[in-house]
Amino acid sequence: MFTRIVSMTLKPNVSTKFTELLEQKIVPALRKEPGFQDEMVFVIPGGPEVVAISIWDTKEDADSYARTAYPKVLRMLETLIEKRPEVEEYQLAYSTLHRTGLSEFPKQSPNTTPTPGVGG
């Protein structure tokens, strides 16, 4: 599985509009996307910061969403957020909810430490 982590800052006094948009338009649109698994939204209580994590079957599904539907979501959000959201992408390596195990770790390149000396 693959994740997209989107961080954004809401403008003052738009949390109700953001919640309505999320429930009525954004999540229904996500559910139509191939490979979409889940959307989790985190907020700092009383603060404007929002982190949204979407989970996808594959990197290709997440990339397809990023190219096609995500620009439309950004247009829906543009009056509610301070600036363009920051997006990070990760392979989901372990989740009790999504029942992934540590077997996801070997699919990535091995972590290596440079050899001490020149360039290390």
MDAnalysis code that builds the backbone (N, CA, C; Angstrom):
import MDAnalysis as mda
import numpy as np

u = mda.Universe.empty(360, n_residues=120, atom_resindex=np.repeat(np.arange(120), 3), trajectory=True)
u.add_TopologyAttr("name", ["N", "CA", "C"] * 120)
u.add_TopologyAttr("resid", np.arange(1, 121))
u.add_TopologyAttr("resname", ["MET", "PHE", "THR", "ARG", "ILE", "VAL", "SER", "MET", "THR", "LEU", "LYS", "PRO", "ASN", "VAL", "SER", "THR", "LYS", "PHE", "THR", "GLU", "LEU", "LEU", "GLU", "GLN", "LYS", "ILE", "VAL", "PRO", "ALA", "LEU", "ARG", "LYS", "GLU", "PRO", "GLY", "PHE", "GLN", "ASP", "GLU", "MET", "VAL", "PHE", "VAL", "ILE", "PRO", "GLY", "GLY", "PRO", "GLU", "VAL", "VAL", "ALA", "ILE", "SER", "ILE", "TRP", "ASP", "THR", "LYS", "GLU", "ASP", "ALA", "ASP", "SER", "TYR", "ALA", "ARG", "THR", "ALA", "TYR", "PRO", "LYS", "VAL", "LEU", "ARG", "MET", "LEU", "GLU", "THR", "LEU", "ILE", "GLU", "LYS", "ARG", "PRO", "GLU", "VAL", "GLU", "GLU", "TYR", "GLN", "LEU", "ALA", "TYR", "SER", "THR", "LEU", "HIS", "ARG", "THR", "GLY", "LEU", "SER", "GLU", "PHE", "PRO", "LYS", "GLN", "SER", "PRO", "ASN", "THR", "THR", "PRO", "THR", "PRO", "GLY", "VAL", "GLY", "GLY"])
u.atoms.positions = np.array([
    [0.832, -1.181, 0.000],
    [0.000, 0.000, 0.000],
    [0.876, 1.244, 0.000],
    [0.265, 2.336, -0.382],
    [0.995, 3.579, -0.564],
    [0.198, 4.714, 0.065],
    [0.889, 5.713, 0.611],
    [0.199, 6.825, 1.257],
    [0.617, 8.163, 0.663],
    [-0.325, 9.087, 0.693],
    [-0.077, 10.493, 0.360],
    [-0.400, 11.280, 1.618],
    [0.539, 12.081, 2.083],
    [0.345, 12.889, 3.280],
    [0.326, 14.344, 2.845],
    [-0.816, 14.995, 3.058],
    [-1.017, 16.369, 2.616],
    [-1.167, 17.254, 3.852],
    [-0.281, 18.241, 3.986],
    [-0.315, 19.183, 5.110],
    [-0.774, 20.535, 4.604],
    [-1.709, 21.141, 5.336],
    [-2.220, 22.446, 4.920],
    [-2.601, 23.279, 6.134],
    [-2.746, 24.573, 5.914],
    [-3.170, 25.500, 6.955],
    [-4.458, 26.162, 6.507],
    [-5.495, 26.021, 7.327],
    [-6.779, 26.631, 7.005],
    [-6.759, 28.126, 7.304],
    [-7.526, 28.867, 6.538],
    [-7.735, 30.279, 6.826],
    [-8.611, 30.388, 8.075],
    [-8.625, 31.534, 8.729],
    [-9.452, 31.700, 9.926],
    [-10.943, 31.493, 9.634],
    [-11.613, 30.841, 10.564],
    [-13.069, 30.681, 10.560],
    [-13.639, 29.900, 9.377],
    [-12.894, 28.937, 8.849],
    [-13.415, 28.138, 7.733],
    [-13.533, 26.657, 8.073],
    [-13.341, 26.295, 9.330],
    [-13.335, 24.873, 9.672],
    [-14.670, 24.198, 9.349],
    [-15.788, 24.883, 9.536],
    [-17.090, 24.290, 9.208],
    [-17.205, 24.070, 7.707],
    [-16.795, 25.051, 6.914],
    [-16.833, 24.902, 5.455],
    [-15.901, 23.783, 5.004],
    [-14.724, 23.688, 5.633],
    [-13.771, 22.636, 5.291],
    [-14.385, 21.263, 5.575],
    [-15.004, 21.111, 6.743],
    [-15.620, 19.829, 7.110],
    [-16.723, 19.447, 6.130],
    [-17.564, 20.407, 5.769],
    [-18.641, 20.141, 4.810],
    [-18.078, 19.732, 3.455],
    [-17.066, 20.448, 2.994],
    [-16.444, 20.126, 1.715],
    [-15.830, 18.730, 1.742],
    [-15.156, 18.416, 2.821],
    [-14.543, 17.101, 2.969],
    [-15.589, 15.993, 2.891],
    [-16.654, 16.135, 3.660],
    [-17.683, 15.093, 3.724],
    [-18.539, 15.007, 2.466],
    [-18.866, 16.157, 1.874],
    [-19.819, 16.169, 0.769],
    [-19.196, 16.033, -0.616],
    [-17.939, 16.457, -0.761],
    [-17.337, 16.426, -2.101],
    [-16.024, 15.670, -2.194],
    [-15.099, 15.947, -1.261],
    [-13.759, 15.367, -1.395],
    [-13.779, 13.856, -1.158],
    [-14.329, 13.411, -0.040],
    [-14.339, 11.967, 0.237],
    [-15.154, 11.205, -0.804],
    [-16.350, 11.675, -1.207],
    [-17.046, 10.958, -2.286],
    [-16.228, 10.865, -3.575],
    [-15.480, 11.927, -3.899],
    [-14.628, 11.880, -5.091],
    [-13.502, 10.872, -4.916],
    [-12.902, 10.831, -3.728],
    [-11.836, 9.857, -3.462],
    [-12.345, 8.423, -3.612],
    [-13.537, 8.173, -3.135],
    [-14.100, 6.807, -3.199],
    [-14.279, 6.314, -4.629],
    [-14.363, 7.221, -5.573],
    [-14.503, 6.844, -6.986],
    [-13.163, 6.535, -7.647],
    [-12.077, 6.875, -6.973],
    [-10.749, 6.692, -7.553],
    [-10.273, 5.242, -7.419],
    [-9.738, 4.670, -8.498],
    [-9.208, 3.303, -8.429],
    [-8.097, 3.190, -7.395],
    [-8.171, 2.166, -6.568],
    [-7.126, 1.886, -5.593],
    [-7.251, 2.643, -4.284],
    [-8.243, 3.537, -4.166],
    [-8.396, 4.281, -2.917],
    [-8.842, 3.346, -1.802],
    [-8.185, 3.463, -0.637],
    [-8.502, 2.629, 0.521],
    [-9.117, 3.420, 1.668],
    [-8.498, 4.545, 2.028],
    [-8.912, 5.235, 3.243],
    [-8.424, 6.677, 3.219],
    [-9.130, 7.533, 3.942],
    [-8.722, 8.922, 4.153],
    [-8.797, 9.185, 5.649],
    [-7.723, 9.692, 6.210],
    [-7.682, 10.080, 7.622],
    [-7.266, 11.542, 7.680],
    [-7.987, 12.327, 8.475],
    [-7.683, 13.747, 8.592],
    [-7.396, 14.045, 10.057],
    [-6.276, 14.708, 10.295],
    [-5.838, 15.052, 11.644],
    [-5.775, 16.569, 11.768],
    [-6.191, 17.077, 12.935],
    [-6.135, 18.515, 13.186],
    [-5.532, 18.759, 14.559],
    [-4.933, 19.930, 14.708],
    [-4.500, 20.370, 16.024],
    [-5.715, 21.063, 16.638],
    [-6.211, 20.586, 17.781],
    [-7.414, 21.198, 18.355],
    [-7.274, 22.711, 18.503],
    [-8.221, 23.425, 17.918],
    [-8.219, 24.875, 17.998],
    [-7.255, 25.564, 17.064],
    [-6.476, 24.794, 16.322],
    [-5.472, 25.378, 15.429],
    [-5.852, 25.220, 13.976],
    [-5.142, 25.907, 13.108],
    [-5.487, 25.857, 11.686],
    [-4.806, 24.734, 10.901],
    [-3.880, 24.007, 11.530],
    [-3.122, 22.994, 10.801],
    [-3.953, 21.732, 10.592],
    [-3.871, 21.188, 9.374],
    [-4.578, 19.969, 8.999],
    [-3.591, 19.058, 8.285],
    [-3.639, 17.775, 8.614],
    [-2.863, 16.770, 7.904],
    [-3.847, 15.702, 7.431],
    [-3.857, 15.462, 6.132],
    [-4.736, 14.450, 5.545],
    [-3.876, 13.331, 4.975],
    [-4.212, 12.109, 5.354],
    [-3.459, 10.948, 4.882],
    [-4.410, 10.052, 4.098],
    [-4.089, 9.858, 2.836],
    [-4.876, 8.928, 2.023],
    [-4.039, 7.675, 1.780],
    [-4.722, 6.546, 1.747],
    [-4.055, 5.260, 1.562],
    [-4.575, 4.624, 0.276],
    [-3.627, 4.150, -0.513],
    [-3.903, 3.625, -1.848],
    [-3.357, 2.217, -1.987],
    [-3.950, 1.434, -2.887],
    [-3.466, 0.074, -3.131],
    [-2.025, 0.076, -3.625],
    [-1.734, 0.962, -4.584],
    [-0.402, 0.980, -5.190],
    [0.078, 2.417, -5.397],
    [1.358, 2.564, -5.627],
    [1.937, 3.873, -5.963],
    [1.320, 4.388, -7.259],
    [1.071, 3.500, -8.207],
    [0.479, 3.890, -9.480],
    [-0.915, 4.491, -9.278],
    [-1.713, 3.909, -8.365],
    [-3.038, 4.457, -8.071],
    [-2.919, 5.860, -7.470],
    [-1.997, 6.029, -6.531],
    [-1.795, 7.335, -5.900],
    [-1.290, 8.355, -6.922],
    [-0.388, 7.937, -7.794],
    [0.138, 8.830, -8.822],
    [-0.947, 9.237, -9.813],
    [-1.810, 8.308, -10.176],
    [-2.906, 8.609, -11.081],
    [-3.844, 9.641, -10.460],
    [-4.170, 9.465, -9.188],
    [-4.992, 10.440, -8.473],
    [-4.307, 11.807, -8.452],
    [-3.010, 11.824, -8.183],
    [-2.266, 13.087, -8.112],
    [-2.317, 13.843, -9.444],
    [-2.309, 13.115, -10.536],
    [-2.324, 13.744, -11.864],
    [-3.724, 14.187, -12.292],
    [-4.740, 13.426, -11.927],
    [-6.071, 13.674, -12.483],
    [-7.028, 14.372, -11.507],
    [-7.312, 13.775, -10.379],
    [-8.342, 14.298, -9.469],
    [-7.813, 15.321, -8.467],
    [-6.559, 15.178, -8.034],
    [-6.027, 16.087, -7.012],
    [-6.068, 17.559, -7.435],
    [-5.760, 17.909, -8.686],
    [-5.881, 19.320, -9.076],
    [-7.302, 19.867, -8.875],
    [-8.312, 19.025, -9.079],
    [-9.700, 19.445, -8.852],
    [-9.959, 19.676, -7.364],
    [-9.396, 18.807, -6.524],
    [-9.535, 18.970, -5.072],
    [-8.869, 20.272, -4.634],
    [-7.703, 20.555, -5.180],
    [-7.023, 21.811, -4.849],
    [-7.875, 23.026, -5.197],
    [-8.546, 22.977, -6.339],
    [-9.406, 24.096, -6.722],
    [-10.563, 24.254, -5.738],
    [-11.095, 23.143, -5.239],
    [-12.176, 23.213, -4.248],
    [-11.691, 23.834, -2.941],
    [-10.426, 23.569, -2.600],
    [-9.874, 24.025, -1.322],
    [-9.298, 25.438, -1.353],
    [-9.034, 25.970, -2.532],
    [-8.231, 27.192, -2.638],
    [-8.765, 28.375, -1.836],
    [-10.061, 28.490, -1.627],
    [-10.574, 29.621, -0.845],
    [-10.517, 29.363, 0.658],
    [-10.189, 28.129, 1.042],
    [-10.193, 27.755, 2.459],
    [-8.803, 27.616, 3.069],
    [-7.774, 27.570, 2.234],
    [-6.427, 27.326, 2.754],
    [-5.513, 28.514, 2.489],
    [-4.489, 28.623, 3.333],
    [-3.559, 29.755, 3.270],
    [-2.644, 29.707, 2.046],
    [-2.101, 28.540, 1.750],
    [-1.169, 28.398, 0.625],
    [-1.276, 26.976, 0.099],
    [-0.583, 26.710, -0.969],
    [-0.617, 25.372, -1.578],
    [-0.160, 24.334, -0.549],
    [-0.908, 23.242, -0.399],
    [-0.529, 22.207, 0.574],
    [0.800, 21.546, 0.216],
    [1.469, 21.050, 1.238],
    [2.685, 20.257, 1.035],
    [2.277, 18.795, 0.948],
    [2.857, 18.078, -0.005],
    [2.509, 16.672, -0.226],
    [3.757, 15.819, -0.095],
    [3.640, 14.752, 0.680],
    [4.707, 13.749, 0.789],
    [4.092, 12.393, 0.474],
    [4.900, 11.497, -0.054],
    [4.426, 10.160, -0.399],
    [5.307, 9.113, 0.258],
    [4.668, 8.078, 0.778],
    [5.380, 7.001, 1.460],
    [4.735, 5.662, 1.142],
    [5.535, 4.634, 1.166],
    [4.998, 3.285, 1.144],
    [4.514, 2.989, 2.556],
    [3.329, 2.424, 2.690],
    [2.821, 2.036, 3.995],
    [3.542, 0.757, 4.401],
    [4.397, 0.862, 5.406],
    [5.234, -0.269, 5.796],
    [4.594, -1.130, 6.881],
    [3.744, -0.538, 7.713],
    [3.146, -1.319, 8.793],
    [1.869, -0.641, 9.261],
    [0.811, -1.409, 9.409],
    [-0.453, -0.874, 9.922],
    [-1.244, -1.999, 10.565],
    [-1.698, -1.772, 11.793],
    [-2.578, -2.765, 12.418],
    [-3.966, -2.678, 11.791],
    [-4.399, -1.477, 11.413],
    [-5.719, -1.285, 10.814],
    [-5.811, -1.906, 9.431],
    [-4.781, -1.700, 8.617],
    [-4.800, -2.204, 7.246],
    [-4.128, -3.571, 7.116],
    [-3.765, -4.109, 8.230],
    [-3.211, -5.467, 8.312],
    [-1.997, -5.689, 7.419],
    [-1.134, -4.691, 7.379],
    [0.138, -4.896, 6.704],
    [1.120, -5.366, 7.759],
    [2.096, -6.089, 7.345],
    [3.094, -6.560, 8.293],
    [4.455, -6.034, 7.924],
    [5.425, -6.438, 8.689],
    [6.789, -5.988, 8.452],
    [7.333, -6.470, 7.114],
    [6.609, -7.343, 6.443],
    [7.059, -7.830, 5.137],
    [7.137, -6.708, 4.107],
    [6.521, -5.554, 4.369],
    [6.587, -4.435, 3.444],
    [7.983, -3.811, 3.401],
    [8.746, -3.913, 4.478],
    [10.052, -3.267, 4.529],
    [11.033, -3.778, 3.479],
    [11.135, -5.084, 3.209],
    [12.126, -5.529, 2.220],
    [11.885, -5.019, 0.800],
    [10.715, -4.465, 0.503],
    [10.430, -3.981, -0.842],
    [11.146, -2.677, -1.155],
    [11.758, -2.064, -0.173],
    [12.465, -0.809, -0.408],
    [13.957, -1.064, -0.496],
    [14.673, -0.074, -0.956],
    [16.126, -0.181, -1.016],
    [16.671, -0.310, 0.396],
    [17.724, -1.100, 0.595],
    [18.285, -1.229, 1.941],
    [18.909, 0.082, 2.404],
    [18.746, 0.365, 3.682],
    [19.403, 1.545, 4.254],
    [20.875, 1.218, 4.402],
    [21.724, 2.131, 3.947],
    [23.158, 1.888, 4.059],
    [23.826, 3.093, 4.706],
    [24.850, 2.831, 5.436],
    [25.653, 3.882, 6.045],
    [26.931, 3.997, 5.239],
    [27.312, 5.224, 4.848],
    [28.562, 5.364, 4.074],
    [29.756, 4.839, 4.831],
    [30.694, 4.272, 4.118],
    [31.935, 3.800, 4.705],
    [32.759, 4.996, 5.148],
    [33.302, 4.985, 6.375],
    [34.128, 6.114, 6.808],
    [35.299, 6.325, 5.858],
    [35.672, 7.541, 5.696],
    [36.800, 7.867, 4.817],
    [36.339, 8.906, 3.812],
    [36.822, 8.808, 2.619],
    [36.505, 9.788, 1.584],
    [35.011, 9.746, 1.291],
    [34.362, 10.895, 1.486],
    [32.929, 11.003, 1.204],
    [32.052, 10.366, 2.249],
    [32.605, 9.827, 3.326],
    [31.781, 9.141, 4.306],
    [31.831, 9.770, 5.646],
])
